[in-house]
Amino acid sequence: MAKPSDTGPIEIQGYTEAGFESVRIAFEKNFLGDEVGASIAVIGEGRTLVDLWAGHADRARAMPWRRDTLANVWSTTKGVSSLCCAMLVDRGELDYEEAVAHYWPEFGAHGKGKVTVAMLLSHQAGLSGPCEPVAWLDYCDAEKINDLLLAQEPLFEPGSASGYHATTFGPLVGGLFRRASGRSIGNFLRDEIAGPLAADFFIGLPESEEYRVAEMIGYDIGAMSVEFANEVQRCALANPEANPEISNERAWRAAEIPSVNGQASATGIAKIYGALANDGVLKGTRLLSPETLAKATELRHKGIDRVFMLPFEWGAGFIRNVHKVLYGPNPHAFGHTGYGGSYGFADPERRIGVGYVMNKMGASLIGDTRGANLIRALDACF
């Protein structure tokens, strides 16, 4: 039993298939540290291997965390938004090699005419952040942010490097998606992915679902001391300044920000990546053809990312696990990690999709120890 809280001991709830008990043990150990509320799910070829939840959905520890509790998963949203784009590619409505300006002519101004769809999705467009000062709630108005970015010259030569588009990925990719398909990513996700898979994942949360959203608990801002080495980092990470609890605002949850404001459960994420780990299909629902999935995850850029200042390999919006650092031992695994600790990934070798969400945010931008502990425990099960 994990450590007592103000309301008594933490009870781990849910299911682990025989042979996956080590994940339960690691999950329980996380609650001996900073975990407040969390869930972890693993789907293998349509079968639930792990589905665990525990703790509390609020800072006061008065609301129990439930199986269907939703949390703001920050950049874990980017992987699902990238899947939406891949589905348009599969249907012939979008082409990775085509210029963004082909679909969105205004985008091509100020040196951005040669930015391709794949370059935008792989953070090579040079639009890592706005140069003009903005507030977090400005991102609830995608057109306002896009007007700033369309009038801006790239912060580096497009295609020459990656510079993580931490928040701007959302309005830009959302704007492209809408112009290519006539639909918003949030609506497409609801109708074409979340609905058919019965997967809890929202970009643009209906008010009717507010009752099951966890209160996000930020870290002490002083715990994240960052020396910005370049303008790309400053624009991406310091405009606006960090405010991890902005996600508790109703206006934030209601907006569609396809980079950072997805509201999801662990099982919802695991179902989506479970399909991608199984050649694009889960329990008879096909999201993608294997051919388009290969295009979505093939190498689009390799090098030191100008925001993270770490080596990254990007697919068309997905983080490739080639260094076997984030998502276990399979270099062909892929997914996306979120600010504070959440993640979702597919391991096509083991044919599993994994989702982890929590409400107590860590200060690390990537590689939170709680999630890493769970992945190590999962690796031991194979």
HUBEL-V254913 format. One record per backbone hydrogen bond with DSSP energy under -0.5 kcal/mol. CO is the residue of the C=O (numbers start at 1). NH is the residue of the N-H. If there is no record, write none. Layout:
co	nh
CO	NH
CO	NH
This chain:
co	nh
3	10
5	8
8	5
10	2
10	12
11	13
13	53
15	51
17	20
20	23
20	24
21	25
22	26
23	27
24	28
25	29
26	30
27	31
28	31
29	32
30	33
30	35
36	56
37	359
38	54
39	357
40	52
41	355
42	49
42	50
43	45
43	353
44	47
47	44
47	49
49	17
50	42
51	15
52	40
53	13
54	38
55	65
57	215
58	61
62	64
63	57
66	69
70	214
71	73
71	264
73	76
74	77
74	262
75	78
75	79
76	79
76	80
77	81
78	82
79	83
80	84
81	85
82	86
83	87
84	88
85	89
86	90
87	91
88	93
88	94
89	92
95	98
96	118
98	117
99	102
99	103
100	103
100	104
104	107
105	108
106	109
108	112
108	113
110	154
112	115
115	100
116	120
117	121
118	122
119	124
120	123
123	163
124	159
126	155
135	138
135	139
136	139
137	140
138	141
140	142
141	145
142	146
143	147
144	148
145	149
146	150
147	151
149	152
157	160
162	306
164	166
165	169
167	170
167	171
168	172
169	173
170	174
171	175
172	176
173	177
174	178
175	179
176	180
177	181
178	182
184	188
185	189
186	190
187	191
188	192
188	193
189	193
189	194
189	195
190	195
193	197
194	198
194	199
195	198
198	200
199	201
200	265
202	263
206	209
207	210
209	212
210	213
212	70
214	216
216	218
217	361
220	223
221	224
223	225
224	226
226	228
230	234
231	235
232	236
233	237
234	238
243	246
244	247
245	248
246	249
249	253
250	254
251	255
253	205
255	257
257	260
257	261
259	78
260	74
262	73
262	264
263	202
264	71
265	269
266	270
267	271
268	272
269	273
270	274
271	275
272	276
273	277
275	278
275	280
275	281
276	279
278	281
280	287
280	288
282	285
284	286
285	282
285	287
289	293
290	294
291	295
292	296
293	297
294	298
296	316
301	314
303	305
303	312
305	309
310	305
312	303
313	320
314	300
314	301
315	317
318	315
318	320
319	335
321	324
329	331
330	333
333	321
334	346
335	319
336	344
338	341
340	362
342	338
343	356
344	336
345	354
346	334
346	348
347	351
347	352
351	45
352	347
353	43
354	345
355	41
356	343
357	39
359	217
359	361
364	340
368	372
369	373
370	374
371	375
372	376
373	377
374	378
375	379
376	380
378	381
379	382
